């Protein structure tokens, strides 16, 4: 299995996951050396960090989850039925842009 990783913008946190379907999403905190399992069933390519490195967003089967990086708790969720990949958070953090698997159409979700 391949390891997939995503560093937070400040370089202090790392999301990582083996590419196998049953592998959990984990968060490693550099300054404490602590690793926690993220409490959502998400694949790493469907997650994106906030600019301030305090939260990250993941598209799951249940919807969009906003997760606190500090304690790895999902703080909100919005339903979505789109099979998305290549997530990009807007510069103002007001929305997430992504492409769909298969058709490569570009969509966005507004964050409240």
HELIX and SHEET records of a PDB file:
HELIX    1   1 UNK A   44  UNK A   46  5                                   3    
SHEET    1   A 4 UNK A   3  UNK A   7  0                                        
SHEET    2   A 4 UNK A  13  UNK A  18 -1                                        
SHEET    3   A 4 UNK A  26  UNK A  29 -1                                        
SHEET    4   A 4 UNK A  34  UNK A  37 -1                                        
SHEET    1   B 4 UNK A  47  UNK A  49  0                                        
SHEET    2   B 4 UNK A  55  UNK A  60 -1                                        
SHEET    3   B 4 UNK A  63  UNK A  68 -1                                        
SHEET    4   B 4 UNK A  73  UNK A  78 -1                                        
SHEET    1   C 3 UNK A  84  UNK A  89  0                                        
SHEET    2   C 3 UNK A  95  UNK A 100 -1                                        
SHEET    3   C 3 UNK A 106  UNK A 110 -1                                        
END                                                                             
